[in-house]
Amino acid sequence: MELAVDIFNYVFTSIMIGIAVAWMFLIKSMLDSFRHTPYLDKFEKTNDTTPKVSIILPARNEEEHIGKCLESLINQNYKNYEIIVINDSSEDNTEKIISEYGKKDSKIIHVNAQPKPEGWMGKNWACMEGYKKATGELLLFTDADTKHKETVISLAVAHLLSFDLDALSVIPKMLSFDFWTKITLPMISTFLHTRFSALKVNDPAKNTGYFFGSFFIIKKKTYDEVGTHEGVKQEIIEDGALGKKVKEQGYKIKMVRGEHLISAVWARDRTTLWNALKRLMIPLYLQSGGIAIGIFFAVLFLLFMPFPFTIYSAVFALDSISFSVLFATSTLSSILIYTGSVIEVKKALFLKLKYSVFAPIGSLVVVFGFLAGLVQAKSSSSVSWRGRSYSMKDHVQSSISV
């Protein structure tokens, strides 16, 4: 019996060592990303032209946020732009609010989206409906729960043109309101800052392409040539899929930091948090079930398992060398997870440090959310967004590559 326990302990000691090494790499990647990612407002301006910008703003059941978003867009210091606001079959006061703003400001073009065709995700269809009304050379896609400082469009256009880019995406400040999102988002951000690091997006030699849906600006010509939103009509994470297509087809894209200029809501409550977590796993499963399950277990061990193994080994740490070694390695891994959480909280999310204390609980929420995504990936209502449910059966996703 003792031999079996020792073998068990040493097997998981080796796993804990692997996890510790992985976290050292993750933390280095995070710090490199924070240190070297360029900023939207820090560049040498070499182009002063002001082409017309069409802002495409889809909105479904956004009565809580749409007014603040429109206020921030109306007050931009850029002169040559229009705001196309698409009411996507809202069931609250969204349409009324858009209409009221449209009467006050001629820049606002109010569009009521036609009923969503079969095979389209709702937001993707709304973006397409807005695009049909666009008259600008540049298209700026943003979300209804996003707020923009008054210089954002001027900076984005100048940055895009000065570097002769085809598309530019800006990392916003991610807002969270409830306790569960605040303890979970640091763990998810670790994933985003490594897998979709701006350094990878900005490197022409890397295949990584990604847009933040809260803010990306793209040349109309480029958008047309990559197939518009019609080319990603079934994608759950349509901004990621569109960014991936633009990069893969050889266009020049760039991702920059703009947390001090743009803020966006990541999840509004526990329900939207839960759906957001499922949305990250479902595309992986629909590409390859086996690989997605493997990724789930990798996430389980990377984010959570060091904590229970620390407790388990601590109870018997004085009984044998195998327990002592397991305790040392699992404790090191746990400390590194906490370190990653602290870095994200302070450098990316600007939350209070106290939310890092709950890293084990936040990690467990992520694990269960991913598990729910695996279980429901092919159900009749695997994805929910703004009051709609979608079945993703037979829809291969490409927004997140395995």
C-alpha positions as CSV (number, residue, x, y, z in Angstrom):
1,M,0.0,0.0,0.0
2,E,2.8,2.4,0.9
3,L,4.5,1.7,-2.4
4,A,1.3,2.5,-4.4
5,V,0.9,5.8,-2.5
6,D,4.6,6.7,-3.1
7,I,4.1,5.9,-6.9
8,F,1.0,8.0,-6.9
9,N,2.7,10.9,-5.2
10,Y,5.8,10.8,-7.4
11,V,3.6,10.7,-10.6
12,F,1.8,13.8,-9.5
13,T,5.0,15.4,-8.3
14,S,6.2,15.2,-11.9
15,I,2.9,16.7,-13.1
16,M,3.3,19.6,-10.5
17,I,6.8,20.3,-11.8
18,G,5.4,20.5,-15.3
19,I,2.7,22.9,-14.1
20,A,5.2,25.1,-12.3
21,V,7.4,25.3,-15.5
22,A,4.3,26.1,-17.6
23,W,3.4,28.9,-15.2
24,M,6.9,30.3,-15.3
25,F,6.5,30.5,-19.1
26,L,3.0,32.0,-18.8
27,I,4.1,34.7,-16.4
28,K,7.0,35.6,-18.6
29,S,4.7,35.8,-21.6
30,M,2.3,38.0,-19.6
31,L,5.1,40.4,-18.5
32,D,6.5,40.5,-22.0
33,S,3.1,41.4,-23.4
34,F,2.5,44.2,-20.9
35,R,6.0,45.5,-21.4
36,H,6.2,45.4,-25.2
37,T,2.7,45.8,-26.5
38,P,2.4,49.2,-28.2
39,Y,-0.2,51.8,-27.1
40,L,-2.9,53.4,-29.3
41,D,-1.8,56.9,-28.5
42,K,2.0,56.5,-28.5
43,F,3.3,56.6,-32.1
44,E,4.8,58.9,-34.6
45,K,2.0,60.4,-36.7
46,T,2.9,60.5,-40.4
47,N,-0.5,60.8,-41.9
48,D,-3.0,63.6,-41.3
49,T,-5.8,62.6,-43.7
50,T,-9.3,62.1,-42.3
51,P,-11.2,59.5,-44.4
52,K,-14.8,58.9,-43.6
53,V,-15.3,56.4,-40.8
54,S,-18.5,54.4,-40.5
55,I,-19.0,53.2,-36.9
56,I,-21.0,50.0,-36.9
57,L,-22.8,49.5,-33.6
58,P,-25.0,46.4,-33.1
59,A,-27.4,46.5,-30.1
60,R,-29.8,44.0,-28.8
61,N,-31.5,44.5,-25.4
62,E,-29.0,47.2,-24.5
63,E,-31.1,49.8,-22.7
64,E,-28.7,49.9,-19.8
65,H,-25.6,50.7,-21.9
66,I,-26.5,52.1,-25.3
67,G,-27.0,55.7,-24.2
68,K,-23.6,56.0,-22.5
69,C,-22.0,54.4,-25.6
70,L,-23.7,56.8,-28.0
71,E,-22.7,59.8,-25.8
72,S,-19.1,58.8,-26.0
73,L,-19.3,58.4,-29.8
74,I,-21.2,61.6,-30.4
75,N,-18.5,63.6,-28.6
76,Q,-15.5,62.5,-30.6
77,N,-13.2,65.2,-31.9
78,Y,-12.9,63.4,-35.3
79,K,-15.0,65.3,-37.8
80,N,-15.7,62.9,-40.7
81,Y,-17.7,60.0,-39.4
82,E,-21.2,58.5,-39.1
83,I,-22.7,56.2,-36.4
84,I,-24.8,53.3,-37.8
85,V,-26.7,51.9,-34.8
86,I,-28.5,48.6,-35.5
87,N,-31.4,47.6,-33.3
88,D,-31.3,43.8,-33.5
89,S,-34.9,42.9,-32.6
90,S,-34.6,44.3,-29.1
91,E,-37.3,43.4,-26.6
92,D,-36.6,46.4,-24.2
93,N,-36.2,50.1,-24.7
94,T,-33.1,49.9,-26.9
95,E,-34.9,51.0,-30.1
96,K,-36.6,53.9,-28.4
97,I,-33.3,55.2,-27.0
98,I,-31.6,54.9,-30.4
99,S,-34.5,56.7,-32.0
100,E,-34.2,59.6,-29.5
101,Y,-30.5,60.0,-30.1
102,G,-31.0,59.9,-33.8
103,K,-33.4,62.8,-33.6
104,K,-30.8,64.8,-31.7
105,D,-27.7,64.1,-33.8
106,S,-27.6,63.8,-37.6
107,K,-24.5,61.6,-37.4
108,I,-26.6,58.7,-36.1
109,I,-28.2,56.4,-38.6
110,H,-30.9,54.2,-37.0
111,V,-31.2,50.8,-38.6
112,N,-33.7,48.1,-37.6
113,A,-32.2,44.8,-38.6
114,Q,-34.3,42.4,-40.7
115,P,-35.2,39.1,-39.0
116,K,-32.1,37.0,-38.6
117,P,-31.8,34.4,-41.4
118,E,-31.2,30.7,-40.6
119,G,-27.5,29.9,-40.1
120,W,-26.5,33.3,-38.8
121,M,-25.4,34.3,-35.3
122,G,-27.4,37.4,-34.2
123,K,-24.6,39.9,-33.7
124,N,-22.9,38.8,-37.0
125,W,-26.2,39.5,-38.9
126,A,-26.6,42.9,-37.2
127,C,-23.1,43.9,-38.2
128,M,-23.9,42.9,-41.8
129,E,-27.1,44.9,-41.7
130,G,-25.2,47.9,-40.5
131,Y,-22.5,47.5,-43.1
132,K,-25.1,47.7,-45.9
133,K,-25.7,51.3,-44.8
134,A,-22.0,52.3,-44.5
135,T,-20.5,54.9,-46.7
136,G,-17.1,55.3,-45.1
137,E,-13.7,54.2,-46.4
138,L,-13.0,52.8,-42.9
139,L,-15.3,50.7,-40.8
140,L,-15.1,50.8,-37.0
141,F,-16.9,48.0,-35.2
142,T,-17.7,48.4,-31.5
143,D,-20.2,47.1,-28.9
144,A,-23.1,48.8,-27.2
145,D,-21.6,48.4,-23.8
146,T,-18.3,50.1,-24.7
147,K,-17.3,53.7,-23.8
148,H,-14.8,55.7,-25.8
149,K,-12.7,58.8,-24.8
150,E,-13.2,61.7,-27.2
151,T,-9.8,61.2,-29.1
152,V,-10.2,57.5,-29.8
153,I,-11.3,57.7,-33.4
154,S,-8.7,60.3,-34.3
155,L,-6.0,58.2,-32.8
156,A,-7.2,55.0,-34.4
157,V,-7.4,56.5,-37.9
158,A,-4.0,58.2,-37.6
159,H,-2.4,55.0,-36.2
160,L,-3.9,52.8,-38.9
161,L,-2.8,55.1,-41.7
162,S,0.6,56.1,-40.3
163,F,1.6,52.4,-40.1
164,D,-0.2,51.6,-43.4
165,L,-2.3,48.9,-41.7
166,D,-5.3,47.1,-43.1
167,A,-6.9,46.7,-39.6
168,L,-6.2,47.8,-36.1
169,S,-7.7,46.4,-32.9
170,V,-7.5,48.0,-29.4
171,I,-7.4,46.2,-26.1
172,P,-10.0,47.9,-23.8
173,K,-10.2,48.0,-20.1
174,M,-12.4,45.1,-19.2
175,L,-15.2,46.1,-16.7
176,S,-16.8,43.6,-14.3
177,F,-19.5,44.3,-11.8
178,D,-20.2,41.2,-9.7
179,F,-17.9,39.3,-7.4
180,W,-17.9,36.1,-9.5
181,T,-16.7,37.9,-12.6
182,K,-14.0,39.8,-10.7
183,I,-12.5,36.6,-9.3
184,T,-12.8,34.6,-12.5
185,L,-11.7,37.2,-15.1
186,P,-8.0,37.2,-13.9
187,M,-7.8,33.5,-14.7
188,I,-9.4,33.9,-18.1
189,S,-7.2,37.0,-18.9
190,T,-4.1,34.8,-18.4
191,F,-5.3,32.6,-21.2
192,L,-6.1,35.6,-23.5
193,H,-2.8,37.4,-22.8
194,T,-0.8,34.3,-23.8
195,R,-2.8,32.5,-26.5
196,F,-3.9,35.8,-28.1
197,S,-1.0,38.0,-27.1
198,A,-0.7,41.3,-29.0
199,L,2.9,40.4,-29.6
200,K,1.8,37.3,-31.6
201,V,-0.9,39.2,-33.4
202,N,1.7,41.9,-34.4
203,D,4.3,39.4,-35.6
204,P,3.9,38.7,-39.3
205,A,5.7,35.4,-38.8
206,K,3.0,34.1,-36.4
207,N,-0.4,32.8,-37.5
208,T,-2.2,34.4,-34.6
209,G,-4.9,36.9,-35.7
210,Y,-7.5,38.3,-33.4
211,F,-9.8,41.3,-33.0
212,F,-11.4,42.7,-29.8
213,G,-15.1,43.1,-30.7
214,S,-15.3,46.2,-28.5
215,F,-13.1,48.1,-30.9
216,F,-11.5,47.3,-34.3
217,I,-11.2,49.5,-37.3
218,I,-10.7,48.0,-40.8
219,K,-10.4,49.3,-44.3
220,K,-13.7,48.7,-46.2
221,K,-11.7,47.3,-49.1
222,T,-10.1,44.7,-46.8
223,Y,-13.4,43.9,-45.1
224,D,-14.9,43.2,-48.5
225,E,-12.0,41.1,-49.7
226,V,-12.0,38.8,-46.6
227,G,-15.8,38.1,-47.1
228,T,-17.3,40.6,-44.6
229,H,-19.3,39.2,-41.6
230,E,-21.0,36.8,-44.0
231,G,-17.7,34.8,-44.1
232,V,-18.0,34.3,-40.3
233,K,-21.8,34.2,-40.0
234,Q,-21.9,31.0,-37.9
235,E,-19.0,31.9,-35.6
236,I,-19.7,32.2,-31.9
237,I,-16.6,34.4,-31.4
238,E,-17.0,36.4,-34.6
239,D,-14.4,39.1,-33.9
240,G,-11.7,36.4,-33.3
241,A,-12.7,34.6,-36.4
242,L,-12.6,37.8,-38.5
243,G,-9.2,38.8,-37.2
244,K,-7.9,35.3,-37.9
245,K,-9.1,35.5,-41.5
246,V,-7.6,38.9,-42.1
247,K,-4.2,37.8,-40.8
248,E,-4.3,34.4,-42.6
249,Q,-5.0,36.2,-45.9
250,G,-1.9,38.2,-45.6
251,Y,-3.3,41.6,-44.6
252,K,-1.4,43.8,-42.1
253,I,-3.1,43.9,-38.7
254,K,-2.0,45.3,-35.4
255,M,-3.2,45.1,-31.8
256,V,-2.5,48.0,-29.3
257,R,-3.3,48.8,-25.7
258,G,-6.0,51.3,-25.0
259,E,-7.3,50.5,-21.5
260,H,-7.0,54.2,-20.6
261,L,-9.1,55.2,-23.6
262,I,-11.7,52.5,-24.1
263,S,-13.7,50.5,-21.5
264,A,-15.9,47.5,-22.2
265,V,-18.1,45.1,-20.2
266,W,-16.8,41.6,-20.2
267,A,-19.6,39.9,-18.3
268,R,-22.5,41.7,-16.6
269,D,-23.6,39.0,-14.1
270,R,-23.2,35.4,-13.3
271,T,-25.4,34.2,-16.2
272,T,-23.4,36.1,-18.8
273,L,-20.1,35.0,-17.2
274,W,-21.3,31.4,-17.5
275,N,-22.2,31.8,-21.1
276,A,-18.9,33.6,-21.9
277,L,-16.9,30.7,-20.4
278,K,-18.9,28.2,-22.5
279,R,-18.3,30.2,-25.6
280,L,-14.5,29.8,-25.2
281,M,-14.7,26.0,-25.1
282,I,-17.4,25.3,-27.7
283,P,-15.4,26.3,-30.8
284,L,-12.6,24.0,-29.7
285,Y,-14.9,21.1,-29.2
286,L,-16.6,21.6,-32.6
287,Q,-13.2,21.5,-34.3
288,S,-11.9,18.4,-32.5
289,G,-13.7,16.8,-29.5
290,G,-10.6,14.8,-28.5
291,I,-8.3,17.8,-28.5
292,A,-10.9,19.9,-26.7
293,I,-11.2,17.4,-23.9
294,G,-7.4,17.3,-23.7
295,I,-7.4,21.1,-23.4
296,F,-10.0,20.9,-20.7
297,F,-7.9,18.6,-18.5
298,A,-4.8,20.8,-19.2
299,V,-6.8,23.8,-17.9
300,L,-8.1,21.8,-14.9
301,F,-4.5,21.0,-13.9
302,L,-3.0,24.3,-14.8
303,L,-5.5,26.5,-13.0
304,F,-6.9,24.4,-10.2
305,M,-5.4,21.0,-9.2
306,P,-2.2,22.4,-7.5
307,F,-4.5,23.7,-4.7
308,P,-6.1,20.4,-3.6
309,F,-2.8,18.6,-4.0
310,T,-1.2,21.2,-1.7
311,I,-3.9,20.5,1.0
312,Y,-3.7,16.7,0.4
313,S,0.1,16.5,0.7
314,A,0.3,19.0,3.6
315,V,-1.7,16.6,5.8
316,F,0.9,13.9,5.4
317,A,4.0,15.9,4.6
318,L,5.9,14.6,7.6
319,D,5.0,10.9,6.9
320,S,7.2,10.3,3.9
321,I,9.6,11.9,1.4
322,S,7.1,11.4,-1.4
323,F,4.5,13.5,0.5
324,S,7.1,16.2,1.3
325,V,8.2,16.4,-2.3
326,L,4.6,16.6,-3.6
327,F,3.8,19.3,-1.0
328,A,6.8,21.4,-2.1
329,T,6.0,21.2,-5.9
330,S,2.3,21.7,-5.5
331,T,2.9,24.7,-3.2
332,L,5.2,26.2,-5.7
333,S,2.6,25.7,-8.5
334,S,-0.1,27.3,-6.3
335,I,2.2,30.3,-5.6
336,L,2.8,30.8,-9.3
337,I,-1.0,30.7,-10.0
338,Y,-1.5,33.4,-7.4
339,T,1.4,35.4,-8.9
340,G,-0.3,35.2,-12.4
341,S,-3.6,36.3,-10.9
342,V,-2.0,39.3,-9.1
343,I,-0.2,40.4,-12.3
344,E,-3.5,40.3,-14.2
345,V,-5.4,42.1,-11.5
346,K,-2.9,45.0,-11.2
347,K,-1.6,45.4,-14.7
348,A,-4.5,44.5,-16.9
349,L,-7.8,44.6,-15.1
350,F,-7.1,47.3,-12.5
351,L,-9.1,45.5,-9.8
352,K,-8.5,45.5,-6.1
353,L,-5.8,43.1,-5.0
354,K,-8.2,41.3,-2.7
355,Y,-9.8,39.5,-5.7
356,S,-6.6,37.6,-6.3
357,V,-7.1,35.9,-2.9
358,F,-10.0,34.0,-4.5
359,A,-7.9,32.5,-7.3
360,P,-8.7,28.9,-6.5
361,I,-12.5,29.6,-6.6
362,G,-12.1,31.6,-9.8
363,S,-10.1,28.8,-11.3
364,L,-12.8,26.3,-10.3
365,V,-15.5,28.5,-11.9
366,V,-13.5,28.5,-15.2
367,V,-13.1,24.7,-15.0
368,F,-16.8,24.1,-14.5
369,G,-17.7,26.7,-17.2
370,F,-15.4,24.9,-19.7
371,L,-16.9,21.6,-18.7
372,A,-20.4,22.9,-19.3
373,G,-19.3,24.1,-22.7
374,L,-18.0,20.6,-23.6
375,V,-21.2,18.9,-22.4
376,Q,-23.5,21.3,-24.2
377,A,-21.5,21.9,-27.4
378,K,-23.9,19.9,-29.6
379,S,-27.1,20.5,-27.6
380,S,-30.1,22.4,-29.1
381,S,-29.2,25.5,-27.0
382,S,-25.5,25.4,-26.4
383,V,-25.0,29.2,-26.8
384,S,-27.0,32.1,-25.4
385,W,-26.5,35.7,-26.4
386,R,-28.9,38.6,-25.6
387,G,-31.9,36.5,-25.1
388,R,-31.3,34.1,-28.1
389,S,-30.3,30.5,-27.9
390,Y,-28.3,28.7,-30.7
391,S,-27.6,25.2,-31.5
392,M,-24.0,24.8,-32.8
393,K,-24.5,21.2,-34.2
394,D,-22.7,20.8,-37.5
395,H,-21.2,24.3,-37.3
396,V,-17.4,24.0,-37.3
397,Q,-15.8,27.0,-35.6
398,S,-12.5,28.6,-36.5
399,S,-12.3,31.6,-34.1
400,I,-10.0,29.7,-31.7
401,S,-7.6,27.2,-33.2
402,V,-6.8,24.0,-31.4
